[in-house]
Amino acid sequence: MKRILSKDLKNHIGETILIKGYIHQKRIMGSINFILLRDKDGIVQIVVKDKKEISKIKDTMDESVIEVIGDCIKEDRSVNGVEIHNPKIKIISKVKSPLKIEINKPIINANIDTILDNRAIVLRSLQQRSIFKIQSTMANAYRDYCLSLGATEIFVPTIVGNATEGGSELFKIKYYDKAAYLAQSAQLYKQTMVAIYEKVFSIAHSYRAEKFGTSRHTSEFIQYEWEMGFIDSYKDIINFGINVIKYIKDKVEENNKEDLSILKKELPLLPSDIPVIKLSEALDLIFQERGIDHRGQGDLNPEDEKMICEISKDKYGSDLIVITHYPTSKRAFYTMPDPKNPEETLSFDFILRGEEIVSGSQRIHDYELLKEAIIKKGLDPNDFENFLEIFKFGMPEEGGLGMGLERLTQQFLSLQNIREATLFPRDVKRLTP
Ligand code: ATP
């Protein structure tokens, strides 16, 4: 007999069918018992009356794996419009002890550390698995959108011989008889690949030795990487970023209605005109609207990011705001200075629902300028020899961005902590499970 999945049962009303899955919940009520069986798509209710069948499940705990042959009956009051009657149950994997955390309740009553300590089990809950189903839709949408623009997907190393941008957040590893590092981003490789494919993208791991366990940083995360050549200006990259986020939102709305309803979440407001303002204007706005004077600070701190998003929502009806022209001193060496004011760069961050999700810029494509920029940052051009070399042999005007995969999920679903949007998070305290 062929297994039928819960979502397809409505097409088999009146038939004897085979279903397989996990005991999500049992209700033993004397002579009549109910099992909620969970499979990869949903839940189906099984009504058990036969004494022999009841005895099979009596001491079989939640999450046991079972196989059931029974009659598929129309039942409008049930979640997916059907119920299984007269079941013959076979136990495939019997759970003998209760779970440490109840995962079949509308809210999982545990703090984030307990949830993560028991990650593999908690991920089975309807709420948690919905988060990562949505994340999967988001990643596929990103890939589809990039491909639709004629971009080429690339896969780049995450073990590197040099620090991309310097800094103290590098993981140093032992690599045979030498030292190596875990890559902080795909930056130099994606720029390299622009010279070959013009438009490239990747969904790639990044590593940062973040010292503080904040709710928005982990040590290992994934970035949606994008880089394109022959641009007219940095605005082309901003437009790509806005459009791909809108496309991802559309795909989640289309494919994950049930997951959104399980999570009781609303996706962010993304109007047709997303506000794009300079950093100096953002700091002026915060001063005008909130009386907090961070003008001249050269960056937005986490509180500023929250405030500017609240202001953006009030003023422009948008949960997303793009901030441009960060100071040259605050951005990586490869960032193109603004020809009108070289103290500022043609760079930007996207802030969504109070948190930075994207960082990007036009890049310096001229060999001499790039070498000079490396020296100005106190780095050694010899460490970037391979990278610099590319610019000697022809590079178009180009730019790109990196968008945190977990941060985007976190903000799409208004999750408190980035770890909720990370399957198996790594941070300063956590290396397991
Ligand atoms: P932040 O200022 O929030 O620490 P950043 O400026 O160091 O971030 P970038 O180097 O610009 O971050 O990285 C690009 C994107 O990668 C960020 O916008 C964010 O979405 C994501 N990201 C960066 N660091 C982390 C991290 N430690 N954990 C998870 N995501 C991160």
Residues whose N, C-alpha, C, O or C-beta is under 5 A from the ligand:
A	BS01	ATP	R208 E210 R216 H217 T218 F221 E356 I357 V358 S359 G402 M403 G404 R407
